[in-house]
Amino acid sequence: MSELMSAAWELDAEDPLAGVRERFLLDDTVYLDGNSLGALPAHVPGRVEDVVRRQWGELRIRSWEESGWWTAPERIGDRIAPLVGAAPGQIVVGDSTSVNVFKALVAAVRMAGEGRDEILVDATTFPTDGYIAASAARLTGRTLRPVLPAEVPSALTGRTAAVLLNHVDYRTGRLHDLPGLTAAVRAAGGYAVWDLCHSAGALPVGLDEHGVDLAVGCTYKYLNGGPGAPAYLYVRRGLQGRFDSPLPGWNSHAEPFGMTSAYTPADGAVRGRVGTPDILSLLALEAALDVWDDVPVARVRAKSLALTDFFLRCVEAYVPAGRVENLTPVAHAERASQVALRCADAGEVMRTLIERGVVGDFRAPDVLRFGFTPLYVGFADVERAARVLGQVLGTA
């Protein structure tokens, strides 16, 4: 047994989160794509069957009240809240990340007022966020200016209405300075909107602690909510009375069953709702969140850093020199829970890795992405993934 293989076994034996893996349905594949789609928690199928057969099949429309369907968006938001450092009553679950980005960004511009005519957007953002930001700028008559996250403090002016930022760069896994950038935006009189898709469930976020105004995120990555699981919207409590959604719907009305022609927004985070909730996906997500019972986010973060450190160590040992270039910051304060490696023929390399039981993903034109979900990824998985990568690149 190699030195690294022995080290992996020792690290797994000492891992306080090792037992959490049993809460998921997994096979012998090394699954390092939880930053795209989390694994299936083992109890979710049974819970969903109950929702379909009993709540829908037997109770039918009574389930809106008797099964708690109507309050699910806020109830599940309160389940997500501690995972992103938020007090209850500030997160509502529903719609897609893209829709929630639109709501948050337009609402931020409206709160900023007419004197602020510029929106800043992360120049390295996931493409959809950029598309939504451009549309929001057109609709509100603002100018859109892409800037690198590190350049935001110097780019802020009295014209800045809102800044849309990613907590983690989806390509490289770089973790941006949420506390510092939020403080800079607020000091300039603007509103910060954060996309947490690649951080929630992988590391502490501290929304309340750092005074974040608005945030959005998906639930199908590190939160393991399932394909197409609904996203969430965070509205800081102090802003909720001013939050003016660009998508007012009957579900966010103060009297949703009054069916009046005039819109009066509900109090609190409920203002972030729009239409009828997607109950099947919502309740699958609610069940999936059970895996977080008794799991501190700080412990997840510690294991995440240990896993990615060990992976980089194994890559250095197993992969022939010059075959890959690490794009992910080495410094812990700048690294999220993935490792991105630049590699020639990355698409073909990833296809071969998947054929050999190591699942990551490929980002054009030349990036191999490996996501590390500490709830179910172990150190032996990490060692095997790097060893197989070395074998593939050694024979390519």
VENFENVEN-V364138 format. One record per residue. N is the residue number from 1. RES is the residue in one small letter. SS is DSSP state (H for helix, E for strand, C for the rest). PHI is phi in radians with two decimals (* if undefined). D_LAST is the distance of its C-alpha to the last C-alpha in Angstrom with 1 decimal. Layout:
BEGIN
[[N	RES	SS	PHI	D_LAST] [N	RES	SS	PHI	D_LAST]]
END
This chain:
BEGIN
[[1	m	C	*	25.0] [2	s	C	-1.24	23.1] [3	e	H	-1.04	25.1] [4	l	H	-1.21	23.2] [5	m	H	-1.14	23.6] [6	s	H	-1.13	27.3] [7	a	H	-1.08	27.7] [8	a	H	-1.11	26.4] [9	w	H	-1.09	29.0] [10	e	H	-1.13	31.7] [11	l	H	-1.13	31.0] [12	d	H	-1.13	31.1] [13	a	H	-1.15	34.3] [14	e	H	-1.65	35.9] [15	d	C	-1.31	34.8] [16	p	C	-1.22	38.0] [17	l	C	-1.73	36.1] [18	a	H	-0.98	34.3] [19	g	H	-1.22	37.0] [20	v	H	-1.14	36.5] [21	r	H	-0.97	33.3] [22	e	H	-1.18	35.8] [23	r	H	-1.43	37.2] [24	f	E	-2.08	34.1] [25	l	E	-1.58	32.9] [26	l	C	-2.34	29.4] [27	d	C	-2.13	27.3] [28	d	C	-1.45	24.5] [29	t	C	-1.17	21.9] [30	v	E	-1.49	21.0] [31	y	E	-1.77	22.5] [32	l	C	-2.04	21.7] [33	d	E	-2.24	22.9] [34	g	C	-1.20	26.6] [35	n	C	-1.43	26.8] [36	s	C	-2.00	26.6] [37	l	C	-2.61	28.4] [38	g	C	-1.19	30.0] [39	a	C	-1.25	30.2] [40	l	E	-1.47	33.4] [41	p	E	-1.09	36.2] [42	a	C	-1.09	37.6] [43	h	C	-1.53	41.2] [44	v	H	-1.12	40.6] [45	p	H	-0.96	40.8] [46	g	H	-1.13	44.2] [47	r	H	-1.18	45.4] [48	v	H	-1.16	44.4] [49	e	H	-1.05	46.1] [50	d	H	-1.14	49.2] [51	v	H	-1.06	49.1] [52	v	H	-1.30	48.8] [53	r	H	-1.35	51.1] [54	r	H	-1.63	53.8] [55	q	H	-1.15	53.8] [56	w	H	-1.49	53.1] [57	g	H	-1.20	54.3] [58	e	H	-1.83	57.5] [59	l	H	-1.36	58.5] [60	r	H	0.92	57.3] [61	i	H	-1.12	58.7] [62	r	H	-1.09	60.3] [63	s	H	-1.19	56.9] [64	w	H	-1.00	56.9] [65	e	H	-1.78	59.5] [66	e	H	-1.21	59.5] [67	s	C	-1.77	55.7] [68	g	C	1.29	55.3] [69	w	C	-1.09	53.3] [70	w	C	-1.10	55.2] [71	t	C	-1.63	54.4] [72	a	H	-1.01	50.8] [73	p	H	-1.02	49.3] [74	e	H	-1.39	51.3] [75	r	H	-1.06	51.1] [76	i	H	-1.29	47.3] [77	g	H	-1.03	47.2] [78	d	H	-1.23	49.1] [79	r	H	-1.28	46.5] [80	i	H	-1.34	43.8] [81	a	H	-0.85	46.1] [82	p	C	-1.16	45.6] [83	l	C	-1.31	41.8] [84	v	C	-2.10	42.1] [85	g	C	1.26	45.2] [86	a	C	-2.21	47.9] [87	a	C	-1.29	51.3] [88	p	C	-1.05	52.3] [89	g	C	1.47	53.6] [90	q	C	-2.19	51.1] [91	i	E	-2.20	48.2] [92	v	E	-2.15	48.4] [93	v	E	-1.85	45.6] [94	g	C	2.71	45.1] [95	d	C	1.15	43.6] [96	s	C	-1.67	40.0] [97	t	H	-1.01	38.6] [98	s	H	-1.05	39.1] [99	v	H	-1.11	42.8] [100	n	H	-1.24	43.4] [101	v	H	-1.05	42.0] [102	f	H	-1.08	44.4] [103	k	H	-1.00	47.3] [104	a	H	-1.14	46.7] [105	l	H	-1.23	46.2] [106	v	H	-1.14	49.2] [107	a	H	-1.08	51.3] [108	a	H	-1.09	50.3] [109	v	H	-1.10	51.4] [110	r	H	-1.11	54.6] [111	m	H	-1.20	55.4] [112	a	H	-1.18	54.8] [113	g	C	1.65	57.5] [114	e	C	-1.19	58.3] [115	g	C	-1.26	58.3] [116	r	C	-1.98	54.5] [117	d	C	-2.05	52.7] [118	e	E	-2.35	49.1] [119	i	E	-1.97	46.1] [120	l	E	-1.74	43.1] [121	v	E	-2.33	39.7] [122	d	E	-0.97	36.5] [123	a	C	-1.19	34.6] [124	t	C	-1.79	31.2] [125	t	C	-1.15	32.5] [126	f	C	-1.00	31.0] [127	p	H	-0.87	31.9] [128	t	H	-1.03	34.6] [129	d	H	-1.03	36.5] [130	g	H	-1.16	36.7] [131	y	H	-1.10	37.9] [132	i	H	-1.12	40.5] [133	a	H	-1.07	41.6] [134	a	H	-1.13	42.1] [135	s	H	-1.17	44.2] [136	a	H	-1.07	46.2] [137	a	H	-1.13	47.0] [138	r	H	-1.10	48.2] [139	l	H	-1.19	50.3] [140	t	H	-1.75	51.9] [141	g	C	1.27	52.4] [142	r	C	-1.79	50.3] [143	t	E	-1.66	47.9] [144	l	E	-1.79	44.3] [145	r	E	-2.24	42.6] [146	p	E	-1.31	38.9] [147	v	E	-2.47	38.4] [148	l	C	-1.24	35.8] [149	p	H	-0.92	36.9] [150	a	H	-1.13	37.5] [151	e	H	-1.60	39.8] [152	v	H	-1.00	41.9] [153	p	H	-0.96	44.7] [154	s	H	-1.39	45.4] [155	a	H	-1.55	45.2] [156	l	C	-1.21	47.8] [157	t	C	-2.48	51.2] [158	g	C	-1.18	54.4] [159	r	C	-1.52	53.0] [160	t	E	-1.23	50.1] [161	a	E	-1.60	50.7] [162	a	E	-2.62	47.5] [163	v	E	-2.29	44.0] [164	l	E	-1.81	41.0] [165	l	E	-2.29	38.3] [166	n	E	-1.71	35.2] [167	h	C	-1.15	35.3] [168	v	E	-2.30	31.5] [169	d	C	-1.25	29.1] [170	y	C	-1.16	27.1] [171	r	C	-1.41	24.0] [172	t	C	-1.75	23.9] [173	g	C	1.43	26.1] [174	r	E	-1.20	28.7] [175	l	E	-1.65	32.1] [176	h	C	-1.50	35.0] [177	d	C	-1.44	38.4] [178	l	H	-1.06	40.4] [179	p	H	-1.07	43.6] [180	g	H	-1.17	43.8] [181	l	H	-1.24	43.0] [182	t	H	-1.08	45.3] [183	a	H	-1.08	48.1] [184	a	H	-1.15	47.6] [185	v	H	-1.13	47.8] [186	r	H	-1.15	50.9] [187	a	H	-1.11	52.6] [188	a	C	-1.47	52.2] [189	g	C	1.54	53.9] [190	g	C	-1.73	50.9] [191	y	E	-2.10	49.2] [192	a	E	-1.67	45.7] [193	v	E	-2.07	43.6] [194	w	E	-1.91	40.5] [195	d	E	-1.71	37.6] [196	l	C	-1.82	36.6] [197	c	C	-0.96	34.0] [198	h	C	-1.82	31.3] [199	s	C	-2.19	33.8] [200	a	C	-1.06	36.4] [201	g	C	1.59	35.7] [202	a	C	-2.03	33.2] [203	l	C	-2.81	35.6] [204	p	C	-1.11	39.3] [205	v	C	-1.92	40.3] [206	g	C	1.23	44.1] [207	l	C	-1.02	45.4] [208	d	C	-1.17	49.0] [209	e	C	-1.00	48.7] [210	h	C	-1.74	47.3] [211	g	C	1.19	49.5] [212	v	C	-1.13	47.0] [213	d	C	-1.40	48.8] [214	l	E	-2.46	46.6] [215	a	E	-2.62	43.2] [216	v	E	-2.37	41.2] [217	g	E	-2.99	38.2] [218	c	C	-1.62	36.5] [219	t	C	-2.16	36.7] [220	y	C	-1.72	33.7] [221	k	C	-1.66	31.1] [222	y	C	-1.24	32.2] [223	l	C	-1.59	35.6] [224	n	C	1.05	34.2] [225	g	C	-1.39	36.8] [226	g	C	1.83	34.9] [227	p	C	-1.04	33.4] [228	g	C	1.26	35.8] [229	a	C	-1.00	37.9] [230	p	C	-1.13	40.6] [231	a	C	-1.56	40.3] [232	y	E	-2.41	42.9] [233	l	E	-2.25	45.1] [234	y	E	-1.84	46.7] [235	v	E	-2.17	49.9] [236	r	C	-0.93	51.5] [237	r	H	-0.92	54.9] [238	g	H	-1.17	56.8] [239	l	H	-1.77	55.4] [240	q	C	-1.09	56.0] [241	g	C	-1.23	59.4] [242	r	C	-1.84	58.2] [243	f	C	-1.18	55.0] [244	d	C	-1.98	55.6] [245	s	C	-1.19	53.0] [246	p	C	-1.35	52.2] [247	l	C	-2.21	51.8] [248	p	C	-1.24	55.0] [249	g	C	-2.30	55.2] [250	w	H	-1.13	57.7] [251	n	H	-1.28	55.7] [252	s	H	-1.82	56.2] [253	h	E	-1.34	59.8] [254	a	C	-1.06	62.4] [255	e	C	-2.29	64.1] [256	p	C	-1.04	61.4] [257	f	C	-1.73	63.8] [258	g	C	-1.32	66.6] [259	m	C	0.95	65.1] [260	t	C	-1.48	66.7] [261	s	C	-1.33	65.9] [262	a	C	-1.57	65.7] [263	y	C	-1.61	62.6] [264	t	C	-2.19	63.3] [265	p	E	-1.21	60.2] [266	a	C	-1.22	60.0] [267	d	C	-1.44	60.0] [268	g	H	1.32	56.9] [269	a	H	-1.13	53.3] [270	v	H	-0.98	54.4] [271	r	H	-1.01	54.7] [272	g	H	-1.42	50.9] [273	r	C	-1.31	51.2] [274	v	C	-2.25	51.5] [275	g	C	-1.95	51.8] [276	t	C	-1.04	51.8] [277	p	C	-1.13	49.1] [278	d	C	-1.46	46.2] [279	i	H	-1.12	47.6] [280	l	H	-1.07	45.0] [281	s	H	-1.20	42.1] [282	l	H	-1.03	44.4] [283	l	H	-1.34	45.4] [284	a	H	-1.13	42.0] [285	l	H	-1.09	41.1] [286	e	H	-1.02	44.2] [287	a	H	-1.13	43.3] [288	a	H	-1.07	39.8] [289	l	H	-1.18	41.3] [290	d	H	-1.07	43.0] [291	v	H	-1.13	39.9] [292	w	H	-1.48	40.9] [293	d	C	-0.99	44.2] [294	d	C	1.15	44.6] [295	v	C	-1.95	41.2] [296	p	C	-1.27	41.8] [297	v	H	-1.09	39.5] [298	a	H	-1.07	39.7] [299	r	H	-1.21	38.2] [300	v	H	-1.09	35.3] [301	r	H	-1.09	34.7] [302	a	H	-1.07	34.7] [303	k	H	-1.23	32.2] [304	s	H	-0.98	30.0] [305	l	H	-1.15	29.9] [306	a	H	-1.14	29.3] [307	l	H	-1.11	26.4] [308	t	H	-1.22	24.6] [309	d	H	-1.03	25.6] [310	f	H	-1.17	24.1] [311	f	H	-1.08	20.8] [312	l	H	-1.08	20.5] [313	r	H	-1.11	21.4] [314	c	H	-1.20	18.8] [315	v	H	-1.05	16.0] [316	e	H	-1.07	17.3] [317	a	H	-1.38	17.4] [318	y	H	-1.72	14.1] [319	v	C	-1.55	11.5] [320	p	C	-0.96	10.7] [321	a	C	-0.97	13.3] [322	g	C	1.48	13.0] [323	r	C	-1.50	9.9] [324	v	E	-2.37	12.6] [325	e	E	-2.21	16.3] [326	n	E	-1.31	18.9] [327	l	C	-1.74	21.3] [328	t	C	-1.59	23.6] [329	p	C	-0.99	26.7] [330	v	C	-1.37	27.0] [331	a	C	-1.11	30.7] [332	h	H	-1.04	31.9] [333	a	H	-1.17	34.5] [334	e	H	-2.01	32.0] [335	r	E	-2.05	29.4] [336	a	C	-1.58	29.7] [337	s	C	-2.10	27.8] [338	q	E	-2.49	24.2] [339	v	E	-2.21	21.3] [340	a	E	-1.98	19.4] [341	l	E	-2.08	16.2] [342	r	E	-1.38	15.3] [343	c	E	-2.67	11.7] [344	a	C	-1.10	10.3] [345	d	C	0.98	9.6] [346	a	H	-1.03	11.3] [347	g	H	-1.07	12.9] [348	e	H	-1.20	10.0] [349	v	H	-1.06	8.5] [350	m	H	-1.16	12.1] [351	r	H	-1.04	12.7] [352	t	H	-1.19	10.2] [353	l	H	-1.04	11.9] [354	i	H	-1.10	15.2] [355	e	H	-1.06	14.7] [356	r	C	-1.70	14.2] [357	g	C	1.56	17.4] [358	v	E	-2.13	16.6] [359	v	E	-1.82	18.3] [360	g	C	-2.19	18.2] [361	d	E	-2.55	18.3] [362	f	E	-2.08	17.1] [363	r	E	-2.13	19.5] [364	a	C	-1.05	19.2] [365	p	C	-1.63	18.0] [366	d	C	-2.62	15.3] [367	v	E	-2.01	16.5] [368	l	E	-1.64	15.3] [369	r	E	-1.97	18.7] [370	f	E	-2.20	19.7] [371	g	E	-1.78	23.4] [372	f	C	-2.03	25.4] [373	t	C	-1.69	28.6] [374	p	C	-1.10	30.6] [375	l	C	-1.16	32.8] [376	y	C	-2.38	30.3] [377	v	C	-1.64	27.1] [378	g	C	-1.96	27.3] [379	f	H	-1.25	25.8] [380	a	H	-1.15	24.2] [381	d	H	-1.05	22.4] [382	v	H	-1.10	21.1] [383	e	H	-1.08	20.0] [384	r	H	-1.11	18.2] [385	a	H	-1.05	16.4] [386	a	H	-1.18	15.2] [387	r	H	-1.13	14.3] [388	v	H	-1.16	12.2] [389	l	H	-1.04	10.5] [390	g	H	-1.08	9.9] [391	q	H	-1.14	8.6] [392	v	H	-1.11	6.1] [393	l	H	-1.34	5.0] [394	g	H	-1.31	5.8] [395	t	H	-1.91	3.8] [396	a	C	-1.31	0.0]]
END
